[in-house]
Amino acid sequence: MASRTITVFGGTGTAGGGVVRALLQDGWTVRAVTRDETGDKAKAARALGAETVTADMEDRSALRRAIEGADAVYLSGASLQDRWDIGQAVQGIMVAETVREVGTGHFIYQSAQAAGSRGVLSVGSKRAVEERIAELHLDATVLRPAWFMDNFLNYFPITQNDGTLTIAMALPTDVQLALICAEDIGRAAAAVLASPDNWRGREVDLVADVGSTAQMAAIVGELAGKPATAVEVPMAAIEEHWPQGVDLYTWLATKPAENDTGALTALVGSPIDFRAWAEKHLAPTLRG
């Protein structure tokens, strides 16, 4: 395949980083858009072979510079640090509109499994971006990944006290979560871009596995050779420390888990299940 260029917004984040790695391996020239080219994540992206580009996500001229000359654009949603849901919606819509203005070919928007999420932090804003993409009649594919396994490396570290491992989340421990890892998101994006005619205009759920925190704790404990438990964090604690997240966790606790792995299997062959991912990314450090 002749080298092609893709701009990846969110290329130094969790899922966007997985996309950058997969596309570099697939022979793409990758521009990873970041807010800080001097940061460790940007340095890591460059070490892999990506070009990093600084862009204010609400500066249309900066977005245009990041996109111009690219054969495709991948948008991983903006951080919740950016004015919460408002920032994510505004920035996603501005990227979509700039893609339309520049006339770039294939556009992939990384949304979320957002059914029933009206008014819910993070996922609710993704619905607004999807609506704008439809209004613009973009040559787009919408990917809807499940809950990231990689969140255990960033936002929900597994703790250890007196030899017992604990997974703590503000969810009932028996609630089923649809799961995926960043590596599979990257592999899915690469597959879509390798056969764009098969995926244009489609909305694709990306699910690799399904499990509750209790089931995940049991797997982690087995792999680490230690007792492990799942704990439900009281919603009052979320309300005290992160009130914006109450609706998000309430929604997660009540939504049905998508359990169809067929679309991801069609894209990547064999999805990475939670056990395989935990064996690689969690168990080595927890066994000590």
C-alpha positions as CSV (number, residue, x, y, z in Angstrom):
1,M,0.0,0.0,0.0
2,A,1.3,3.4,-1.0
3,S,1.8,5.6,2.1
4,R,-1.3,7.6,3.0
5,T,-1.6,10.3,5.6
6,I,-4.2,10.3,8.3
7,T,-4.8,13.0,11.0
8,V,-5.8,11.4,14.4
9,F,-7.4,13.8,16.9
10,G,-6.8,12.4,20.3
11,G,-3.8,10.6,19.1
12,T,-2.0,10.8,22.4
13,G,-5.0,9.5,24.4
14,T,-6.0,6.0,25.4
15,A,-8.0,4.9,22.4
16,G,-6.4,7.4,20.0
17,G,-3.1,6.0,21.0
18,G,-4.2,2.6,20.1
19,V,-5.3,3.9,16.7
20,V,-2.0,5.6,16.1
21,R,0.0,2.5,16.8
22,A,-2.2,0.3,14.6
23,L,-2.1,2.7,11.7
24,L,1.7,3.1,11.9
25,Q,2.0,-0.7,11.7
26,D,-0.3,-0.7,8.7
27,G,2.0,1.8,6.8
28,W,0.1,5.0,7.3
29,T,1.8,8.4,7.8
30,V,0.2,9.5,11.0
31,R,-0.3,13.0,12.3
32,A,-1.3,12.8,16.0
33,V,-3.0,16.0,17.2
34,T,-2.2,17.0,20.7
35,R,-2.4,20.0,23.0
36,D,1.1,19.6,24.2
37,E,3.9,18.5,21.9
38,T,6.4,18.6,24.7
39,G,4.5,16.1,26.9
40,D,5.6,12.5,27.5
41,K,2.7,11.1,25.5
42,A,3.6,13.2,22.5
43,K,7.2,12.2,22.8
44,A,6.1,8.5,22.9
45,A,4.0,9.0,19.7
46,R,7.0,10.5,17.9
47,A,9.2,7.7,19.1
48,L,6.9,5.2,17.3
49,G,7.1,7.3,14.1
50,A,4.1,9.6,14.3
51,E,4.2,13.3,13.5
52,T,2.7,15.4,16.3
53,V,0.8,18.5,15.6
54,T,-0.5,21.0,18.2
55,A,-4.0,22.3,17.7
56,D,-6.5,24.2,19.8
57,M,-9.7,22.1,19.2
58,E,-11.8,25.2,19.1
59,D,-9.6,27.1,16.6
60,R,-10.9,26.4,13.2
61,S,-7.8,27.6,11.4
62,A,-5.6,25.3,13.6
63,L,-8.0,22.4,12.8
64,R,-7.7,23.2,9.1
65,R,-3.9,23.1,9.2
66,A,-4.0,19.8,11.0
67,I,-6.4,18.3,8.4
68,E,-5.2,19.7,5.1
69,G,-3.4,17.2,2.9
70,A,-4.6,14.2,4.9
71,D,-6.3,11.3,3.1
72,A,-8.5,10.5,6.1
73,V,-9.3,11.8,9.6
74,Y,-9.9,9.9,12.8
75,L,-11.6,11.7,15.7
76,S,-11.3,10.3,19.2
77,G,-13.6,12.3,21.4
78,A,-12.2,15.3,23.3
79,S,-11.2,15.0,26.9
80,L,-13.8,15.6,29.6
81,Q,-11.4,18.1,31.0
82,D,-12.5,20.4,28.2
83,R,-15.6,22.1,29.7
84,W,-17.2,18.7,30.3
85,D,-19.8,17.8,27.8
86,I,-20.1,21.2,26.2
87,G,-16.4,21.2,25.2
88,Q,-16.6,17.7,23.8
89,A,-19.7,18.5,21.6
90,V,-18.3,21.8,20.4
91,Q,-14.9,20.4,19.5
92,G,-16.3,17.3,17.8
93,I,-18.7,19.4,15.7
94,M,-15.9,21.8,14.7
95,V,-13.7,18.9,13.6
96,A,-16.6,17.5,11.5
97,E,-17.4,20.9,9.9
98,T,-13.7,21.4,9.1
99,V,-13.5,18.0,7.5
100,R,-16.4,19.0,5.3
101,E,-14.7,22.4,4.5
102,V,-11.4,20.9,3.6
103,G,-12.9,18.1,1.6
104,T,-11.0,15.2,3.2
105,G,-12.0,11.7,2.1
106,H,-12.9,9.2,4.8
107,F,-13.8,10.4,8.3
108,I,-14.0,8.1,11.2
109,Y,-15.7,9.3,14.4
110,Q,-15.1,7.4,17.6
111,S,-18.4,7.7,19.5
112,A,-19.7,5.5,22.2
113,Q,-22.5,3.0,22.8
114,A,-24.8,5.9,23.7
115,A,-28.3,4.5,23.4
116,G,-30.6,6.1,26.0
117,S,-27.9,8.6,27.0
118,R,-29.6,11.9,26.5
119,G,-28.3,14.4,29.0
120,V,-25.6,12.0,30.3
121,L,-22.0,13.3,30.7
122,S,-19.6,12.3,28.0
123,V,-21.8,10.0,26.0
124,G,-24.6,12.5,25.6
125,S,-22.4,14.9,23.7
126,K,-21.3,12.2,21.3
127,R,-24.9,12.0,20.1
128,A,-24.8,15.7,19.2
129,V,-21.6,15.1,17.2
130,E,-23.2,12.2,15.4
131,E,-26.2,14.3,14.5
132,R,-23.9,17.0,13.0
133,I,-22.0,14.4,11.0
134,A,-25.3,13.2,9.5
135,E,-26.4,16.8,8.7
136,L,-23.1,17.4,6.9
137,H,-23.5,14.2,4.8
138,L,-19.9,13.3,5.5
139,D,-18.3,10.2,4.0
140,A,-18.1,8.8,7.5
141,T,-17.9,5.7,9.6
142,V,-19.0,5.9,13.3
143,L,-17.3,3.5,15.6
144,R,-19.0,2.9,19.0
145,P,-16.5,1.2,21.3
146,A,-17.5,-0.3,24.6
147,W,-16.0,0.5,28.0
148,F,-12.2,0.6,27.8
149,M,-10.3,-2.2,29.6
150,D,-7.4,0.3,29.6
151,N,-9.3,2.4,32.2
152,F,-7.8,0.1,34.8
153,L,-4.4,1.5,33.8
154,N,-5.5,5.1,34.0
155,Y,-8.6,5.9,36.0
156,F,-9.5,2.8,38.0
157,P,-6.2,1.4,39.2
158,I,-6.5,-1.9,41.1
159,T,-5.4,-1.5,44.7
160,Q,-3.7,-4.0,47.0
161,N,-4.0,-4.1,50.7
162,D,-2.7,-6.9,52.9
163,G,-2.4,-9.1,49.8
164,T,-6.0,-8.6,48.6
165,L,-6.7,-6.9,45.3
166,T,-9.7,-4.6,44.9
167,I,-11.6,-3.2,42.0
168,A,-13.6,-0.2,43.1
169,M,-16.2,1.4,40.8
170,A,-19.5,3.2,41.4
171,L,-21.5,0.3,40.0
172,P,-23.2,-2.7,41.5
173,T,-20.7,-5.5,41.3
174,D,-23.0,-7.7,39.2
175,V,-23.8,-5.1,36.5
176,Q,-22.5,-6.3,33.1
177,L,-20.3,-4.0,31.1
178,A,-19.4,-4.4,27.5
179,L,-15.6,-4.2,27.1
180,I,-12.9,-3.5,24.6
181,C,-9.2,-2.6,24.8
182,A,-7.4,0.2,22.9
183,E,-5.5,-2.3,20.8
184,D,-8.7,-3.6,19.4
185,I,-10.0,-0.1,18.7
186,G,-6.8,0.5,16.8
187,R,-7.1,-2.7,14.8
188,A,-10.7,-2.0,14.0
189,A,-9.8,1.5,12.7
190,A,-7.1,0.0,10.5
191,A,-9.5,-2.5,9.1
192,V,-12.1,0.1,8.3
193,L,-9.5,2.2,6.5
194,A,-8.1,-0.8,4.6
195,S,-11.6,-1.5,3.1
196,P,-13.4,1.9,3.3
197,D,-16.1,1.0,0.8
198,N,-17.3,-1.7,3.1
199,W,-17.7,0.7,6.0
200,R,-18.7,4.1,4.7
201,G,-22.0,5.3,6.1
202,R,-22.1,2.6,8.8
203,E,-22.4,2.8,12.6
204,V,-20.4,-0.1,14.2
205,D,-20.5,-1.3,17.8
206,L,-17.1,-2.5,19.0
207,V,-17.5,-5.1,21.7
208,A,-14.8,-7.6,22.6
209,D,-16.1,-9.1,25.9
210,V,-18.7,-8.6,28.6
211,G,-18.2,-8.8,32.3
212,S,-19.1,-7.4,35.7
213,T,-16.6,-6.0,38.1
214,A,-17.1,-9.1,40.3
215,Q,-16.2,-11.3,37.3
216,M,-13.3,-9.2,36.3
217,A,-12.0,-9.2,39.9
218,A,-12.2,-13.0,39.9
219,I,-10.1,-13.2,36.7
220,V,-7.5,-10.7,37.9
221,G,-7.2,-12.6,41.2
222,E,-6.8,-15.9,39.4
223,L,-4.1,-14.5,37.1
224,A,-2.2,-12.7,39.9
225,G,-2.5,-15.7,42.3
226,K,-4.1,-13.5,45.0
227,P,-7.5,-13.0,46.6
228,A,-9.5,-10.3,44.7
229,T,-12.8,-8.5,45.3
230,A,-15.0,-6.0,43.7
231,V,-16.4,-3.1,45.7
232,E,-19.3,-0.7,44.9
233,V,-18.3,2.9,45.6
234,P,-21.3,4.7,47.1
235,M,-22.9,7.2,44.7
236,A,-22.7,9.8,47.5
237,A,-18.9,9.7,47.1
238,I,-19.2,10.4,43.4
239,E,-21.6,13.3,44.2
240,E,-19.1,14.7,46.6
241,H,-15.9,14.4,44.6
242,W,-17.2,14.5,41.0
243,P,-20.9,15.6,40.8
244,Q,-20.7,15.8,37.0
245,G,-20.3,12.0,37.0
246,V,-23.4,11.0,38.9
247,D,-25.6,10.8,35.8
248,L,-22.9,8.9,33.9
249,Y,-22.6,6.2,36.6
250,T,-26.4,6.0,37.0
251,W,-26.8,5.4,33.3
252,L,-24.0,2.8,33.2
253,A,-25.7,0.9,36.1
254,T,-29.0,0.7,34.3
255,K,-28.2,0.3,30.6
256,P,-28.3,-3.1,29.0
257,A,-24.8,-4.3,28.1
258,E,-24.3,-4.8,24.4
259,N,-22.9,-8.3,24.0
260,D,-22.6,-8.7,20.2
261,T,-19.0,-9.2,19.3
262,G,-19.8,-9.9,15.7
263,A,-18.9,-6.5,14.2
264,L,-15.5,-6.4,15.9
265,T,-14.8,-10.0,14.9
266,A,-15.6,-9.2,11.3
267,L,-13.0,-6.4,11.5
268,V,-10.2,-7.9,13.5
269,G,-10.7,-11.7,13.4
270,S,-10.3,-12.6,17.1
271,P,-11.1,-9.8,19.7
272,I,-8.9,-9.6,22.8
273,D,-11.0,-10.7,25.7
274,F,-10.6,-9.4,29.3
275,R,-8.6,-12.4,30.5
276,A,-6.0,-12.1,27.7
277,W,-5.8,-8.3,28.2
278,A,-5.4,-8.6,32.0
279,E,-2.8,-11.3,31.6
280,K,-0.7,-8.9,29.5
281,H,-1.3,-5.6,31.2
282,L,-2.3,-6.2,34.8
283,A,-1.1,-9.6,36.0
284,P,2.7,-8.9,35.7
285,T,2.6,-6.0,38.1
286,L,0.0,-7.5,40.5
287,R,1.9,-10.8,41.0
288,G,4.7,-9.0,42.8
